[in-house]
Amino acid sequence: MILIADSGSTKTTWMEVKSGNKIVTEGLNPHFTSDDAFLAACSLVRQHFQHSTFNIQLYFYGAGCGSDQQRERVAELLSKSFGTNDIHVETDMLGACRAVCGREAGLVGILGTGSNACYYDGRRIMIQPPSLGYILGDYASGNHVGRRLLTDYWCDKMPIEVRHLFEAEHTDDIGRTLDAVYHQPHPNRYLAHIGSIAPRHMEKVYFCRIIDESLDQWMEMRLGALVRQSGSNKISLVGGFAKAIESRLQLFCGRHHLELGTVTDDPIEGLQRYHLNLG
């Protein structure tokens, strides 16, 4: 049995490769997820697939799995949960590359709760700036747009025509907002939830402008260097936020002389094709 998992900060999709049977659990980013929560999610997966003692290969593609320390921790938790040492822990970035490029070269980006980007040569990630997370980076992600919306709202910079719309969906007062961002677990998810308002109301010029400015910041601070270093101008994207703003991505690519490739909200089917073709 070959089991693959694509894990972001918000959700993890698990799939048995041959059957396509799958289950979704919470996101298992090791920077935010406790051992107990990780093991509890794995228990749900075991029950779903009725896992007992059969042979299993497990490929886990996860956000937060970029360092040796976190990869080893995740591998140990998976081994403890599934009773196998045939475990391969890779980054969600490599998972995205395999899902949308297969064995073809190109630029690949993740725009979801957070963001990342790299140049993939068809086998390996060759160029990838370090991810700086939701405080220092994550340009063009759901949480980056959410940060901008909250700043505009609480600093009274949000236009009146969208302020009431925003208030209808965001009911937290300033105390609850600051508590969610600075004291509660998973502040990146909270910010991304706020950011999801923008793509759902792109009929409003203000929300389009916020999305476009966030994308242009991503180009200036992260993606532009990848384009120059790789010499590639075709980019494929993975993530729920990417899919939700696909129309703005088309315009973004036009502004920056990029070719937009595949845009998918969920890489799991692309990963399934990749692993089926390995056989």
C-alpha positions in Angstrom: 0.0 0.0 0.0 1.3 3.4 -1.0 -0.1 6.3 1.1 0.5 9.9 0.2 -0.2 13.0 2.3 -0.3 16.6 1.3 -0.2 18.7 4.4 -0.5 22.5 4.6 -1.1 24.7 7.6 -4.9 24.4 7.4 -5.6 20.8 6.1 -3.9 17.5 5.3 -5.2 15.3 2.5 -4.3 11.6 2.7 -4.8 9.3 -0.3 -4.2 5.6 -1.1 -2.5 5.8 -4.5 -4.0 2.9 -6.3 -7.6 3.3 -5.2 -7.8 7.1 -4.9 -9.5 6.6 -1.5 -8.8 9.7 0.6 -9.5 11.5 3.9 -8.9 15.0 5.1 -7.6 15.9 8.5 -6.4 19.2 10.1 -3.2 20.8 8.9 -0.1 19.2 10.4 2.6 21.8 10.1 5.2 20.7 12.8 5.9 24.3 13.7 2.3 24.7 15.0 1.1 21.1 15.7 1.8 19.3 19.0 2.8 15.7 19.0 -0.5 14.7 20.5 -2.5 16.5 17.8 -0.3 14.9 15.1 -0.8 11.4 16.5 -4.6 12.0 16.9 -4.9 12.9 13.2 -2.9 9.8 12.2 -5.2 7.7 14.3 -8.2 8.9 12.2 -6.3 8.1 9.1 -5.5 4.5 10.3 -9.2 4.0 11.1 -10.2 5.3 7.7 -7.9 3.0 5.8 -8.4 0.2 8.3 -4.6 0.0 8.6 -3.3 -2.9 10.8 -0.2 -4.9 9.8 0.0 -4.7 6.0 3.0 -3.3 4.3 2.8 0.4 3.8 5.0 3.1 2.0 4.2 6.6 3.2 5.1 9.8 1.4 4.4 12.9 3.5 4.7 16.3 1.8 4.3 18.9 4.4 4.5 22.6 5.2 7.1 23.2 7.9 9.2 20.2 6.9 12.1 22.1 5.4 14.6 21.5 8.2 16.3 18.2 9.1 15.0 18.5 12.7 11.3 18.8 11.7 11.6 16.1 9.0 13.0 13.7 11.6 10.3 14.6 14.1 7.5 14.1 11.6 9.1 10.8 10.4 9.2 9.5 14.0 5.6 10.5 14.6 4.5 8.8 11.4 6.5 5.7 12.2 5.0 5.5 15.6 1.5 5.9 14.1 1.7 3.5 11.2 4.3 1.0 12.4 6.6 1.3 9.4 10.0 2.7 8.6 9.3 3.0 4.9 8.5 6.7 5.3 9.6 9.6 3.1 9.1 13.1 4.5 9.4 15.9 2.0 8.4 19.6 1.8 5.0 20.7 0.5 7.0 22.6 -2.1 8.4 19.4 -3.6 4.9 17.9 -3.5 3.6 20.9 -5.4 6.4 20.5 -8.0 5.6 16.9 -8.5 1.9 17.5 -8.7 1.9 20.3 -11.3 5.1 19.7 -13.2 5.7 15.9 -13.0 9.1 15.5 -14.6 9.0 18.9 -16.5 11.0 21.9 -15.4 9.5 25.2 -14.3 8.8 27.7 -11.6 6.3 26.5 -9.0 4.5 28.6 -6.3 2.3 27.8 -3.4 -0.3 30.4 -2.5 -2.5 29.1 0.3 -2.6 29.9 4.0 1.1 30.8 3.4 3.3 31.1 0.3 6.4 29.8 -1.2 8.1 29.4 -4.6 11.0 27.6 -6.2 12.6 26.5 -9.5 12.2 22.8 -10.2 14.3 21.0 -12.8 12.0 18.1 -13.3 13.6 16.0 -10.6 14.7 18.3 -7.8 14.2 21.7 -6.4 17.2 23.6 -7.6 16.6 27.2 -6.3 14.4 28.0 -3.4 14.6 31.1 -1.1 14.1 30.3 2.5 10.5 30.6 3.7 10.1 33.5 6.3 6.7 32.5 7.6 3.6 34.6 8.2 5.3 37.4 10.2 8.3 38.1 7.9 7.1 36.7 4.5 4.2 34.8 3.0 3.6 37.5 0.3 0.5 36.9 -1.9 -0.9 34.3 0.5 -4.2 34.3 2.3 -2.7 35.4 5.6 -0.7 38.2 3.9 -3.9 39.6 2.4 -5.7 39.1 5.7 -3.0 41.1 7.5 -3.5 44.0 5.1 -7.3 44.0 5.4 -7.1 44.0 9.2 -4.5 46.9 9.2 -6.7 48.9 6.8 -9.8 48.2 8.9 -8.4 49.0 12.3 -6.4 52.0 11.0 -9.6 53.4 9.3 -8.1 53.1 5.8 -10.7 50.8 4.4 -13.1 52.5 2.0 -16.6 53.0 3.5 -18.2 51.1 0.6 -16.5 47.8 1.6 -16.2 48.5 5.4 -19.8 47.4 6.1 -19.3 44.3 3.9 -16.2 43.5 5.9 -17.9 44.0 9.2 -20.7 41.6 8.2 -18.2 38.8 7.9 -15.6 39.8 10.5 -17.3 40.4 13.9 -14.4 40.4 16.2 -13.6 43.5 18.2 -10.1 44.8 18.6 -9.5 42.7 21.7 -10.4 39.5 20.1 -8.5 40.3 16.9 -5.3 41.0 18.9 -5.8 37.9 21.0 -6.3 35.7 17.9 -3.1 37.1 16.2 -0.8 37.3 19.2 -2.0 34.7 21.8 -4.1 32.0 20.3 -2.7 29.0 18.3 -2.6 29.1 14.5 -2.7 32.9 14.0 -1.8 32.2 10.3 -5.0 30.3 9.9 -7.0 33.2 11.5 -5.3 35.7 9.2 -5.9 33.6 6.1 -9.6 33.3 7.1 -9.8 37.1 7.1 -8.0 37.2 3.8 -10.5 34.8 2.2 -13.0 37.7 2.1 -11.0 39.4 -0.7 -11.3 36.7 -3.5 -15.0 36.2 -2.6 -15.7 39.9 -3.4 -13.5 40.7 -6.3 -16.4 42.7 -7.8 -15.1 45.4 -5.5 -12.1 47.4 -6.8 -10.6 47.7 -3.3 -10.3 43.9 -2.8 -8.8 43.5 -6.3 -6.2 46.2 -5.5 -5.2 44.6 -2.2 -4.7 41.2 -4.0 -2.8 42.8 -6.9 -0.5 44.8 -4.5 0.2 41.6 -2.5 1.1 39.7 -5.7 3.4 42.6 -6.8 5.1 42.4 -3.4 5.6 38.7 -3.9 7.2 39.5 -7.3 9.5 42.2 -5.8 10.5 40.3 -2.7 10.6 36.7 -3.7 9.6 35.6 -7.2 11.6 38.1 -9.2 14.9 36.7 -8.0 13.8 33.2 -9.0 12.9 34.3 -12.5 16.3 36.0 -12.9 18.3 33.2 -11.5 16.5 30.4 -13.3 15.8 32.1 -16.7 12.4 30.5 -16.6 9.2 32.6 -17.0 6.5 29.9 -16.8 4.9 29.4 -13.4 2.4 26.9 -12.1 0.6 27.3 -8.8 -0.9 25.2 -6.0 -3.2 26.3 -3.2 -6.7 27.3 -2.4 -5.9 31.0 -2.4 -4.2 30.7 -5.8 -7.2 29.0 -7.4 -9.5 31.6 -5.8 -7.5 34.5 -7.3 -6.8 32.9 -10.7 -8.2 35.8 -12.7 -5.9 38.2 -10.9 -3.0 35.8 -11.4 -3.6 36.0 -15.2 -3.3 39.8 -15.0 -0.3 39.6 -12.7 1.5 37.3 -15.1 0.7 39.7 -18.0 2.2 42.7 -16.0 5.4 40.8 -15.3 5.8 38.9 -18.6 5.2 35.5 -17.1 3.4 32.5 -18.6 0.8 31.0 -16.3 0.7 27.2 -16.3 -1.4 24.9 -14.2 -3.3 26.4 -11.2 -4.8 23.9 -8.8 -6.3 24.2 -5.4 -5.4 20.7 -4.4 -2.2 18.9 -5.5 -3.2 15.4 -4.3 -4.5 14.1 -7.7 -1.3 15.4 -9.3 0.7 13.5 -6.7 -1.4 10.4 -7.3 -0.5 10.5 -11.0 3.2 11.1 -10.2 3.4 8.1 -7.8 1.4 5.8 -10.1 3.9 6.7 -12.9 6.8 5.7 -10.7 5.7 2.1 -11.1 
